Structure formats: structure tokens, C-alpha cells
């Protein structure tokens, strides 16, 4: 009498989809993705229809030029100290940062540095500020991105240090630990005026 062949039982694959999704979620949660790094900048609003280009007229004393050429060299100019090429090491030795702080602060109210005027600021009262200043950044098409990125970091660091100094002086705490209204007051005193537009310079103080 011939023996019957035993049927091999089929595998139950109904749970495979659940296992696959569980593994997918696990890897998505535990895997670190590379993220692009960039500079925090707010882009201007798009121009309205038939709107003519506006030229920004700024007094010469209120502008600090920071230029970068294709070789990665820096050139800094303001009305007080004139202009000159600065070695790239200025980024590491904080020369650029200190120059920006001196320009924006204008502690001695020099006539060739940004003009000061009285401004009423909530929580601070009447203040003597230089909020009309502009740090104008100009680059060459061949400027190395690393140089551009380092320059932007130094400019932002200069404003951060100024804001921290003022925050400690007025509120006894660093800027990052202030309340929202206190931070707004510090920003009103030291607005971050970094521009990559070409201002139109005219004479006079």
C-alpha cells in the first residue's frame, strides 16, 4: 500500500507587513539624518506689481563696508578709519567682530561713526541709539563660501555680544535668559542691520 505524501504546511505571512512597518519606524527614529547648514536670514517681501526699485539712501557715516574678493581677502571701510585690506586671520582673531562692535556702539559719539539719536524704548525709557547704521556685505562671484560663512558668523557674533552686554547692564541677565518683552527692548536698542544690497552713499554728516 503506497504511503501518502505529507503536505508541507504553508507559512502564515499575515504578520510580515506589521513587522516590516515596525522595523521601518525603528530605523527612522534611531537614524540621524544629515541636515544642511545655512544662515538664518529673512528674505525681503516680493515687490508689488509696477513697483519701482527703491534706492536706499544712507549717510556715509552710517555705513560699514565689508567686502570679500575671489581670493577670500577682506576689505573693511568706514568713515572713521577709512578702508584697508584685512588678512583672513581677522576672522580668527576677532578683528572684524570688534570693528563691527566699535562701529555699531559708537560709545564716544564720534562724528564719523553712526549718528546717535534719542529713542523711546519700552522697559528702557529714553535711549541714545545708533539704529540707523548699516553693515553692508559685498562679495565677489568667486568668493569662497567658507569665507562668506565665517564673515557672516562674525557679524552675528558682534551683535550677540553687544546685546549680551546691554542685557546684563539693564536686566542683570544674559540675552538668552530674558523675557520676550525684554528681548524686544534689547533688539530695538541694537537692531541687526546686515545688508547685502548696495546702498547709495551721499555726503554730509
Protein Blocks (a to p, Z undefined) as FASTA:
>chain_A
ZZdddddddddfklmmmmmmmmmmmmmmmpccdddddddddddddddehiacddddddfk
lpccddddfkopacdddfknopadddfklmmnommmmmmmmmmnomnopakbccdddddd
ehklpaddfklbccdddddfklcfklmmmmmmmmmmmmmmmmmmmmmmmnopafklpcfk
lmmmmmmmmccdddfbdcdddedZZ
